[in-house]
Amino acid sequence: MDFVKHNKQAWDSYVDKNDRWTVPVSQEEMEHAKAGDWNVVLTPAKPVPHDWFPDLKGLKILGLASGGGQQGPILAAQGADVTIFDNSDKQLQQDRLVSDKYDLNIKTVQGDMRDLSVFPDSTFDLIFNPCSVLFVDDVLPVWNACYRVLKPNGILMTGLMHPLSFQLDEDSLKLIYKQPFSDLHSLPKDKLEELMSNNEALVFGHSLTDQIGGQLNAGFNITDMYEDNWNGESIMDDFFPAFIATRAVKVI
């Protein structure tokens, strides 16, 4: 099946349902951001350390699979030149709405995060990729595409999920799925059909080798990382952090 098309429709529907990752920043948040009081996240709870960022004024940033009007407007309010690339038209519309309201000049492009051919080589200073590579079946093309469109010494910030999160049954915490996990191939037929009928996005649990080793093999140096959890939304928080954020630099 065409999971990219399905996930596009699923995220469009999440906007209609006001999913937490589709609700744009509030006026209060924008006022604080314009006054220099701001934070953005790659994972559910922990803010990205400010020292991960260079001077944002005039910085060319690609918000990769980052639609929803959340991170992009905050970074644009700091003077960054922001382009948001996302699979969901309705998620991109959220960014356009905020951009128009606050005159942020955010550009939006619709597409599959594995294919950034719409952008020339060495276009961006920084790529901000909140936890979203779980929505594609193969993460390695994402890292290669990011490396190509970043300028020399450009920065890639990305949110990742620990593969164990997908292998556990959340209720029993029993290990029931093999790695690598895929909604398409790991779930029983009835569970997959239920997901499809409910228009839920399909996810893929990538190995740490592909998520972290893949960045290194693409040519990046990982300069920092931190772990995060579901912020109380999952019982897994009592046992291990399900999320990893990494900061990597393009090496020439």
RASULLIN-V135887 format. One line per field, one symbol per residue. psi: psi as a letter, one per 30 degrees, with the letter a starting at -180 (. if undefined). Layout:
psi->???
This chain:
psi->lifeeeeeeeeeeeefghkfgfjlkleeeeeeefggjlllkfleekkkkfffkakfjfkjkjjkhglfhdeeeeeefggljkkkklfkeeeeeeeeeeeeeghfhkkkkklkffjgffklkhelfkkjiljfffglfjfefeeeeeeefklkglkkkkklkkffeffkkeefgkjfklkkkkeefekleeeeeeeefghkkklkjklfeeeeeeeeffglkkflllllaghgfkffffelkflkkkklkkk.
